[in-house]
Amino acid sequence: QIKAAFDTAQHEVDFLRQRTAEGVRRAQMEGKRVGAEKGAKLITKKSVQAKEIILQNSRSFMGTMSDADLIDLLKGKLGKMSRNTFYKYKKELDQEHRNA
């Protein structure tokens, strides 16, 4: 019974992928844009708030806090945030300031 249920579920997944691929191809043939533009960045309230805190407090931007302390502060204020996300935001801010 478990094998039969697994086979049925796998068949449904395969069918869904096939229909999705057909829909994408049809949209492309009609000249519609599919997916996000290359290089587009998603801007969220959390990212905006995090970047403001980083700008105000990071030693890299004339603040007084180390990266480790800032990550802890951001986790306390905004909830879960990974080190990779912190450094991504910091890199984006650095690039914005160099281009300004």
N, CA, C and O atoms as a GROMACS GRO file, in nm:
protein
  400
    1GLN      N    1   0.082  -0.120   0.000
    1GLN     CA    2   0.000   0.000   0.000
    1GLN      C    3   0.086   0.126   0.000
    1GLN      O    4   0.056   0.224  -0.069
    2ILE      N    5   0.193   0.123   0.078
    2ILE     CA    6   0.281   0.240   0.083
    2ILE      C    7   0.344   0.263  -0.053
    2ILE      O    8   0.354   0.377  -0.098
    3LYS      N    9   0.386   0.156  -0.118
    3LYS     CA   10   0.447   0.168  -0.252
    3LYS      C   11   0.348   0.228  -0.349
    3LYS      O   12   0.383   0.315  -0.429
    4ALA      N   13   0.222   0.182  -0.345
    4ALA     CA   14   0.119   0.233  -0.434
    4ALA      C   15   0.094   0.381  -0.408
    4ALA      O   16   0.078   0.459  -0.502
    5ALA      N   17   0.090   0.421  -0.281
    5ALA     CA   18   0.068   0.562  -0.247
    5ALA      C   19   0.184   0.646  -0.295
    5ALA      O   20   0.164   0.756  -0.348
    6PHE      N   21   0.306   0.596  -0.277
    6PHE     CA   22   0.424   0.669  -0.323
    6PHE      C   23   0.422   0.685  -0.475
    6PHE      O   24   0.450   0.793  -0.527
    7ASP      N   25   0.387   0.577  -0.545
    7ASP     CA   26   0.381   0.584  -0.692
    7ASP      C   27   0.277   0.685  -0.738
    7ASP      O   28   0.300   0.759  -0.834
    8THR      N   29   0.162   0.688  -0.671
    8THR     CA   30   0.057   0.784  -0.706
    8THR      C   31   0.105   0.927  -0.682
    8THR      O   32   0.084   1.015  -0.766
    9ALA      N   33   0.169   0.950  -0.569
    9ALA     CA   34   0.219   1.084  -0.537
    9ALA      C   35   0.326   1.126  -0.637
    9ALA      O   36   0.326   1.241  -0.682
   10GLN      N   37   0.416   1.036  -0.673
   10GLN     CA   38   0.521   1.068  -0.770
   10GLN      C   39   0.460   1.100  -0.906
   10GLN      O   40   0.507   1.191  -0.975
   11HIS      N   41   0.356   1.026  -0.944
   11HIS     CA   42   0.288   1.052  -1.072
   11HIS      C   43   0.227   1.193  -1.072
   11HIS      O   44   0.234   1.264  -1.172
   12GLU      N   45   0.166   1.232  -0.959
   12GLU     CA   46   0.107   1.365  -0.949
   12GLU      C   47   0.213   1.475  -0.958
   12GLU      O   48   0.192   1.577  -1.022
   13VAL      N   49   0.328   1.453  -0.893
   13VAL     CA   50   0.438   1.549  -0.900
   13VAL      C   51   0.488   1.563  -1.043
   13VAL      O   52   0.508   1.675  -1.092
   14ASP      N   53   0.508   1.452  -1.109
   14ASP     CA   54   0.555   1.455  -1.249
   14ASP      C   55   0.455   1.527  -1.338
   14ASP      O   56   0.494   1.605  -1.425
   15PHE      N   57   0.326   1.500  -1.317
   15PHE     CA   58   0.221   1.564  -1.398
   15PHE      C   59   0.220   1.716  -1.373
   15PHE      O   60   0.204   1.794  -1.467
   16LEU      N   61   0.237   1.757  -1.247
   16LEU     CA   62   0.241   1.899  -1.214
   16LEU      C   63   0.359   1.968  -1.280
   16LEU      O   64   0.345   2.078  -1.334
   17ARG      N   65   0.476   1.904  -1.277
   17ARG     CA   66   0.594   1.961  -1.343
   17ARG      C   67   0.572   1.977  -1.493
   17ARG      O   68   0.610   2.077  -1.552
   18GLN      N   69   0.509   1.876  -1.552
   18GLN     CA   70   0.482   1.881  -1.696
   18GLN      C   71   0.388   1.997  -1.730
   18GLN      O   72   0.412   2.072  -1.825
   19ARG      N   73   0.280   2.012  -1.653
   19ARG     CA   74   0.186   2.121  -1.679
   19ARG      C   75   0.251   2.258  -1.657
   19ARG      O   76   0.224   2.352  -1.731
   20THR      N   77   0.335   2.269  -1.555
   20THR     CA   78   0.404   2.395  -1.529
   20THR      C   79   0.496   2.431  -1.645
   20THR      O   80   0.499   2.545  -1.690
   21ALA      N   81   0.572   2.333  -1.693
   21ALA     CA   82   0.664   2.357  -1.805
   21ALA      C   83   0.586   2.398  -1.930
   21ALA      O   84   0.629   2.486  -2.004
   22GLU      N   85   0.472   2.333  -1.954
   22GLU     CA   86   0.390   2.370  -2.069
   22GLU      C   87   0.337   2.513  -2.056
   22GLU      O   88   0.334   2.587  -2.154
   23GLY      N   89   0.296   2.551  -1.935
   23GLY     CA   90   0.247   2.687  -1.912
   23GLY      C   91   0.356   2.791  -1.933
   23GLY      O   92   0.329   2.898  -1.989
   24VAL      N   93   0.478   2.761  -1.889
   24VAL     CA   94   0.590   2.854  -1.908
   24VAL      C   95   0.621   2.868  -2.056
   24VAL      O   96   0.642   2.979  -2.106
   25ARG      N   97   0.624   2.757  -2.127
   25ARG     CA   98   0.652   2.763  -2.272
   25ARG      C   99   0.545   2.843  -2.346
   25ARG      O  100   0.576   2.923  -2.434
   26ARG      N  101   0.418   2.821  -2.309
   26ARG     CA  102   0.308   2.893  -2.374
   26ARG      C  103   0.320   3.043  -2.346
   26ARG      O  104   0.301   3.124  -2.437
   27ALA      N  105   0.352   3.080  -2.224
   27ALA     CA  106   0.367   3.221  -2.190
   27ALA      C  107   0.483   3.284  -2.266
   27ALA      O  108   0.472   3.397  -2.314
   28GLN      N  109   0.593   3.211  -2.279
   28GLN     CA  110   0.708   3.264  -2.353
   28GLN      C  111   0.674   3.282  -2.501
   28GLN      O  112   0.715   3.380  -2.563
   29MET      N  113   0.598   3.189  -2.556
   29MET     CA  114   0.560   3.201  -2.697
   29MET      C  115   0.468   3.320  -2.719
   29MET      O  116   0.467   3.378  -2.827
   30GLU      N  117   0.391   3.357  -2.617
   30GLU     CA  118   0.303   3.473  -2.626
   30GLU      C  119   0.376   3.603  -2.595
   30GLU      O  120   0.316   3.710  -2.596
   31GLY      N  121   0.506   3.593  -2.569
   31GLY     CA  122   0.587   3.711  -2.545
   31GLY      C  123   0.581   3.765  -2.403
   31GLY      O  124   0.623   3.877  -2.378
   32LYS      N  125   0.529   3.686  -2.311
   32LYS     CA  126   0.519   3.731  -2.173
   32LYS      C  127   0.651   3.707  -2.101
   32LYS      O  128   0.723   3.611  -2.131
   33ARG      N  129   0.681   3.793  -2.007
   33ARG     CA  130   0.802   3.780  -1.926
   33ARG      C  131   0.779   3.673  -1.820
   33ARG      O  132   0.679   3.678  -1.748
   34VAL      N  133   0.870   3.578  -1.810
   34VAL     CA  134   0.858   3.470  -1.712
   34VAL      C  135   0.973   3.482  -1.613
   34VAL      O  136   1.090   3.480  -1.652
   35GLY      N  137   0.940   3.494  -1.485
   35GLY     CA  138   1.042   3.503  -1.381
   35GLY      C  139   1.084   3.646  -1.355
   35GLY      O  140   1.038   3.739  -1.421
   36ALA      N  141   1.171   3.661  -1.258
   36ALA     CA  142   1.221   3.793  -1.221
   36ALA      C  143   1.332   3.835  -1.317
   36ALA      O  144   1.400   3.751  -1.376
   37GLU      N  145   1.350   3.965  -1.332
   37GLU     CA  146   1.457   4.016  -1.416
   37GLU      C  147   1.591   3.983  -1.354
   37GLU      O  148   1.605   3.979  -1.232
   38LYS      N  149   1.689   3.958  -1.438
   38LYS     CA  150   1.822   3.924  -1.389
   38LYS      C  151   1.879   4.041  -1.309
   38LYS      O  152   1.876   4.156  -1.354
   39GLY      N  153   1.929   4.011  -1.191
   39GLY     CA  154   1.989   4.113  -1.106
   39GLY      C  155   1.889   4.188  -1.020
   39GLY      O  156   1.929   4.275  -0.943
   40ALA      N  157   1.760   4.156  -1.031
   40ALA     CA  158   1.659   4.225  -0.951
   40ALA      C  159   1.674   4.185  -0.805
   40ALA      O  160   1.703   4.069  -0.774
   41LYS      N  161   1.654   4.281  -0.715
   41LYS     CA  162   1.666   4.254  -0.572
   41LYS      C  163   1.530   4.272  -0.507
   41LYS      O  164   1.456   4.366  -0.537
   42LEU      N  165   1.498   4.181  -0.418
   42LEU     CA  166   1.375   4.188  -0.344
   42LEU      C  167   1.397   4.278  -0.223
   42LEU      O  168   1.488   4.256  -0.144
   43ILE      N  169   1.314   4.380  -0.210
   43ILE     CA  170   1.326   4.473  -0.098
   43ILE      C  171   1.212   4.446  -0.002
   43ILE      O  172   1.094   4.456  -0.039
   44THR      N  173   1.246   4.412   0.122
   44THR     CA  174   1.146   4.385   0.225
   44THR      C  175   1.162   4.484   0.339
   44THR      O  176   1.265   4.551   0.351
   45LYS      N  177   1.059   4.492   0.424
   45LYS     CA  178   1.068   4.581   0.540
   45LYS      C  179   1.183   4.539   0.630
   45LYS      O  180   1.255   4.623   0.685
   46LYS      N  181   1.200   4.408   0.645
   46LYS     CA  182   1.307   4.357   0.731
   46LYS      C  183   1.444   4.396   0.677
   46LYS      O  184   1.532   4.433   0.754
   47SER      N  185   1.463   4.388   0.546
   47SER     CA  186   1.594   4.423   0.489
   47SER      C  187   1.621   4.572   0.504
   47SER      O  188   1.734   4.612   0.530
   48VAL      N  189   1.519   4.654   0.486
   48VAL     CA  190   1.535   4.798   0.501
   48VAL      C  191   1.571   4.833   0.645
   48VAL      O  192   1.662   4.912   0.669
   49GLN      N  193   1.500   4.772   0.741
   49GLN     CA  194   1.529   4.798   0.882
   49GLN      C  195   1.669   4.750   0.919
   49GLN      O  196   1.743   4.819   0.989
   50ALA      N  197   1.705   4.632   0.872
   50ALA     CA  198   1.838   4.577   0.903
   50ALA      C  199   1.948   4.667   0.848
   50ALA      O  200   2.047   4.693   0.916
   51LYS      N  201   1.930   4.714   0.725
   51LYS     CA  202   2.032   4.801   0.665
   51LYS      C  203   2.045   4.932   0.740
   51LYS      O  204   2.155   4.985   0.754
   52GLU      N  205   1.933   4.986   0.789
   52GLU     CA  206   1.940   5.110   0.867
   52GLU      C  207   2.020   5.088   0.996
   52GLU      O  208   2.104   5.171   1.033
   53ILE      N  209   1.994   4.976   1.062
   53ILE     CA  210   2.066   4.945   1.187
   53ILE      C  211   2.215   4.924   1.158
   53ILE      O  212   2.300   4.970   1.234
   54ILE      N  213   2.245   4.857   1.049
   54ILE     CA  214   2.385   4.834   1.012
   54ILE      C  215   2.455   4.966   0.984
   54ILE      O  216   2.566   4.989   1.032
   55LEU      N  217   2.390   5.054   0.908
   55LEU     CA  218   2.449   5.185   0.876
   55LEU      C  219   2.476   5.267   1.002
   55LEU      O  220   2.579   5.333   1.012
   56GLN      N  221   2.385   5.263   1.096
   56GLN     CA  222   2.398   5.345   1.217
   56GLN      C  223   2.503   5.292   1.314
   56GLN      O  224   2.565   5.370   1.386
   57ASN      N  225   2.524   5.158   1.315
   57ASN     CA  226   2.603   5.100   1.422
   57ASN      C  227   2.732   5.030   1.381
   57ASN      O  228   2.818   5.006   1.466
   58SER      N  229   2.748   4.997   1.256
   58SER     CA  230   2.864   4.918   1.213
   58SER      C  231   2.992   5.003   1.212
   58SER      O  232   2.991   5.118   1.170
   59ARG      N  233   3.099   4.943   1.257
   59ARG     CA  234   3.229   5.011   1.252
   59ARG      C  235   3.267   5.046   1.108
   59ARG      O  236   3.337   5.144   1.083
   60SER      N  237   3.222   4.966   1.015
   60SER     CA  238   3.252   4.991   0.874
   60SER      C  239   3.190   5.120   0.824
   60SER      O  240   3.236   5.178   0.725
   61PHE      N  241   3.084   5.167   0.893
   61PHE     CA  242   3.016   5.290   0.853
   61PHE      C  243   3.020   5.393   0.966
   61PHE      O  244   2.922   5.464   0.988
   62MET      N  245   3.132   5.399   1.036
   62MET     CA  246   3.158   5.496   1.142
   62MET      C  247   3.074   5.474   1.268
   62MET      O  248   3.054   5.566   1.347
   63GLY      N  249   3.026   5.352   1.288
   63GLY     CA  250   2.955   5.319   1.412
   63GLY      C  251   3.053   5.263   1.513
   63GLY      O  252   3.175   5.275   1.496
   64THR      N  253   3.000   5.202   1.620
   64THR     CA  254   3.087   5.154   1.727
   64THR      C  255   3.079   5.004   1.749
   64THR      O  256   3.152   4.951   1.833
   65MET      N  257   2.992   4.933   1.678
   65MET     CA  258   2.970   4.792   1.707
   65MET      C  259   3.043   4.700   1.610
   65MET      O  260   3.058   4.731   1.492
   66SER      N  261   3.087   4.586   1.662
   66SER     CA  262   3.150   4.484   1.578
   66SER      C  263   3.042   4.408   1.503
   66SER      O  264   2.923   4.419   1.535
   67ASP      N  265   3.083   4.332   1.404
   67ASP     CA  266   2.987   4.254   1.326
   67ASP      C  267   2.913   4.153   1.412
   67ASP      O  268   2.792   4.138   1.399
   68ALA      N  269   2.983   4.084   1.500
   68ALA     CA  270   2.921   3.983   1.586
   68ALA      C  271   2.815   4.047   1.676
   68ALA      O  272   2.706   3.993   1.693
   69ASP      N  273   2.848   4.163   1.734
   69ASP     CA  274   2.752   4.232   1.820
   69ASP      C  275   2.631   4.280   1.739
   69ASP      O  276   2.518   4.274   1.787
   70LEU      N  277   2.657   4.326   1.618
   70LEU     CA  278   2.548   4.373   1.533
   70LEU      C  279   2.455   4.259   1.494
   70LEU      O  280   2.333   4.276   1.490
   71ILE      N  281   2.511   4.144   1.465
   71ILE     CA  282   2.427   4.028   1.429
   71ILE      C  283   2.336   3.994   1.547
   71ILE      O  284   2.218   3.968   1.528
   72ASP      N  285   2.391   3.994   1.668
   72ASP     CA  286   2.309   3.967   1.787
   72ASP      C  287   2.201   4.074   1.805
   72ASP      O  288   2.087   4.041   1.839
   73LEU      N  289   2.236   4.199   1.782
   73LEU     CA  290   2.138   4.308   1.793
   73LEU      C  291   2.026   4.290   1.692
   73LEU      O  292   1.908   4.305   1.725
   74LEU      N  293   2.061   4.258   1.568
   74LEU     CA  294   1.960   4.239   1.464
   74LEU      C  295   1.869   4.122   1.495
   74LEU      O  296   1.748   4.129   1.473
   75LYS      N  297   1.926   4.014   1.547
   75LYS     CA  298   1.844   3.898   1.585
   75LYS      C  299   1.745   3.938   1.694
   75LYS      O  300   1.630   3.894   1.693
   76GLY      N  301   1.790   4.020   1.789
   76GLY     CA  302   1.702   4.064   1.896
   76GLY      C  303   1.591   4.156   1.847
   76GLY      O  304   1.478   4.147   1.895
   77LYS      N  305   1.623   4.243   1.753
   77LYS     CA  306   1.524   4.340   1.706
   77LYS      C  307   1.435   4.287   1.595
   77LYS      O  308   1.315   4.317   1.591
   78LEU      N  309   1.492   4.209   1.503
   78LEU     CA  310   1.418   4.169   1.384
   78LEU      C  311   1.387   4.020   1.378
   78LEU      O  312   1.318   3.974   1.286
   79GLY      N  313   1.436   3.944   1.474
   79GLY     CA  314   1.413   3.800   1.470
   79GLY      C  315   1.527   3.730   1.400
   79GLY      O  316   1.639   3.780   1.393
   80LYS      N  317   1.498   3.615   1.349
   80LYS     CA  318   1.600   3.528   1.289
   80LYS      C  319   1.674   3.598   1.174
   80LYS      O  320   1.612   3.652   1.083
   81MET      N  321   1.807   3.595   1.181
   81MET     CA  322   1.889   3.647   1.071
   81MET      C  323   2.021   3.571   1.069
   81MET      O  324   2.090   3.559   1.171
   82SER      N  325   2.055   3.519   0.953
   82SER     CA  326   2.179   3.442   0.942
   82SER      C  327   2.297   3.536   0.920
   82SER      O  328   2.281   3.652   0.881
   83ARG      N  329   2.415   3.483   0.946
   83ARG     CA  330   2.538   3.560   0.922
   83ARG      C  331   2.549   3.594   0.774
   83ARG      O  332   2.590   3.705   0.738
   84ASN      N  333   2.513   3.499   0.687
   84ASN     CA  334   2.523   3.523   0.543
   84ASN      C  335   2.434   3.640   0.500
   84ASN      O  336   2.475   3.723   0.419
   85THR      N  337   2.313   3.647   0.556
   85THR     CA  338   2.223   3.758   0.524
   85THR      C  339   2.280   3.889   0.573
   85THR      O  340   2.275   3.990   0.502
   86PHE      N  341   2.335   3.890   0.694
   86PHE     CA  342   2.397   4.011   0.748
   86PHE      C  343   2.508   4.060   0.655
   86PHE      O  344   2.512   4.178   0.620
   87TYR      N  345   2.597   3.970   0.615
   87TYR     CA  346   2.708   4.011   0.530
   87TYR      C  347   2.662   4.049   0.389
   87TYR      O  348   2.725   4.132   0.323
   88LYS      N  349   2.553   3.989   0.342
   88LYS     CA  350   2.497   4.029   0.213
   88LYS      C  351   2.447   4.173   0.221
   88LYS      O  352   2.475   4.254   0.132
   89TYR      N  353   2.373   4.205   0.328
   89TYR     CA  354   2.325   4.342   0.345
   89TYR      C  355   2.441   4.440   0.358
   89TYR      O  356   2.438   4.548   0.299
   90LYS      N  357   2.541   4.403   0.433
   90LYS     CA  358   2.657   4.490   0.454
   90LYS      C  359   2.730   4.514   0.321
   90LYS      O  360   2.772   4.626   0.294
   91LYS      N  361   2.744   4.410   0.240
   91LYS     CA  362   2.809   4.423   0.110
   91LYS      C  363   2.728   4.515   0.018
   91LYS      O  364   2.784   4.598  -0.052
   92GLU      N  365   2.594   4.500   0.020
   92GLU     CA  366   2.509   4.587  -0.062
   92GLU      C  367   2.523   4.732  -0.019
   92GLU      O  368   2.532   4.821  -0.104
   93LEU      N  369   2.526   4.757   0.112
   93LEU     CA  370   2.544   4.894   0.162
   93LEU      C  371   2.680   4.950   0.121
   93LEU      O  372   2.690   5.067   0.082
   94ASP      N  373   2.782   4.868   0.130
   94ASP     CA  374   2.918   4.910   0.091
   94ASP      C  375   2.920   4.949  -0.057
   94ASP      O  376   2.979   5.051  -0.093
   95GLN      N  377   2.857   4.870  -0.141
   95GLN     CA  378   2.853   4.900  -0.285
   95GLN      C  379   2.774   5.027  -0.312
   95GLN      O  380   2.813   5.107  -0.398
   96GLU      N  381   2.663   5.046  -0.240
   96GLU     CA  382   2.583   5.167  -0.257
   96GLU      C  383   2.664   5.292  -0.220
   96GLU      O  384   2.657   5.394  -0.288
   97HIS      N  385   2.742   5.283  -0.112
   97HIS     CA  386   2.820   5.398  -0.067
   97HIS      C  387   2.937   5.426  -0.161
   97HIS      O  388   2.977   5.541  -0.178
   98ARG      N  389   2.993   5.323  -0.221
   98ARG     CA  390   3.103   5.344  -0.316
   98ARG      C  391   3.053   5.407  -0.445
   98ARG      O  392   3.124   5.486  -0.508
   99ASN      N  393   2.931   5.373  -0.485
   99ASN     CA  394   2.873   5.427  -0.609
   99ASN      C  395   2.815   5.566  -0.590
   99ASN      O  396   2.790   5.637  -0.687
  100ALA      N  397   2.792   5.604  -0.464
  100ALA     CA  398   2.729   5.736  -0.437
  100ALA      C  399   2.829   5.849  -0.449
  100ALA      O  400   2.793   5.965  -0.429
   0.00000   0.00000   0.00000
